Each structure stands twice: as structure tokens, then as C-alpha cells.
Amino acid sequence: MDIKEKLNSLRDDNYREFQSKLIPDLKKPIIGVRLPALRKLAKEEAKKDYKEFLNQCSDDTYEEIMVQGFVIGCASISEDERFLLIERFLPKIDNWAVCDGFCGSLKFTKKCRERMWKLMEECMESGEEYKIRFAMVMMLDYYADEEYCSKAFQYFDRNLHEGYYVKMAAAWAISQYFVKVREKTMAYLKNTAALDEWTYQKSLQKILESYRVSLEDKAVIREMKSKRKSS
């Protein structure tokens, strides 16, 4: 049974309709396979000949691309080979769901953060919406800490792309930095003049929506939100 047959055997039409509505930027057909099933399938393929799988698997559907990303994340391979596969995979990312799912699968990043950061910087400078989003989602997944927050803030301030999915990733990342590095992120938000207004307001909104932010901090954030709007 090839990968298409396996995916079609896991098809859920109701989920396909639901998922299609969540990913308005979807450019490939969607079969309708739930994420836990995709991750399980990827683990099974990664234990076999992952090279053959990646070479033979087509990019015809959303699920095939997603499984490729998951295989890259979980295969038992060297760091050098994994980075090579990541770089080959990045151009295939054409929607937020593949981007974010792929980032979440790259847990090995915790062991080589400096090297991954260099790749992320290349993505930030690419001018491509989903490569930039990849870098920003990686920031919030693996770099929301004291060591990297100042570097991240500099990229947020540069307004690297006007695309919605870049701006939303930046706002999401900033809210995560607020949770993990509160004092520095609060100072950044109070002093930044470079962060564009949409991303600034969306960042504050996401902070207000977080269950991990105190009521006292939310009161300060609401005041900041209203002040900037009225200024």
C-alpha cells in the first residue's frame, strides 16, 4: 500500500471540510486525515527507509507534504542530514498549517539552537512569507527566553513582510515572549516605535487572551492598547 492509499484509508470527510475552513490559504487538495494519524504514519515511515519515502512521496496533497515534514522531524538521522532535508523542505511550505506543524516536529532544535538560529536568519532575510513565518514560529516554539529575546525583537521591528501570516506569527511570538520573558517584553512593547500598528495591537490582544498572564498585567496591557490607539 503506497502513501496515497494509506492516507485515503484514514480519510474523514467531515474533518476535511472542517480543516479546509481553517486553512483558507490552502493551495493543494486536502484528503481529510487528522493530525495524530499523520504523526503516527510519519513515525512508521521514518522507521523504514525514510530516504526512499521522501524521494517517492509526491507533493500532490496537503497531507503528503505534512507527512514529509513530520518524517524529517522524527527520523533517526544526523544533524547535518536533517538540516539538509529541512532546507529542501522549506520551499514546500505554502500555508500556515504545514509551517506550524513542521516547526512543532523539529524538537531536535533544543540541541542545536545556534545552528538553527542561523538558518532562521536566512529565512528572515529571504523576503518569502512562509520562510519568514517559519522563522517566527520557531522563535516562539524554541527561543522564547532571555538569551534570544533581544535578537527576536529586532526582527519584529523590521517589518520584514506585509503578509498576514507573517504579521500574525510575529504577534503570536511576542505574546509568547511576554509569558516567558515578561519584563524585557513589557519594556520592548512600551518603547518600540518601529513595530507596525497592526502587529502591535494584535500582540497586545493575544497577551490579553492568554491564561498565563496576570490580571494586573492585563490591566497594564489594556491601558497601553487604548493609549496607542488614541495617540
Secondary structure, 3 states (H helix, E strand, C coil): CCHHHHHHHCCCHHHHHHHHHHCCCCCCCCCCCCHHHHHHHHHHHHHCCHHHHHHHCCCCCHHHHHHHHHHHHHCCCCHHHHHHHHHHHHHHCCCHHHHHHHHHHCHHHHHCHHHHHHHHHHHHCCCCHHHHHHHHHHHHHHCCCCCCHHHHHHHHHCCCCCCHHHHHHHHHHHHHHHHHCHHHHHHHHHHCCCCCHHHHHHHHHHHHHCCCCCHHHHHHHHHHHHHHHHC
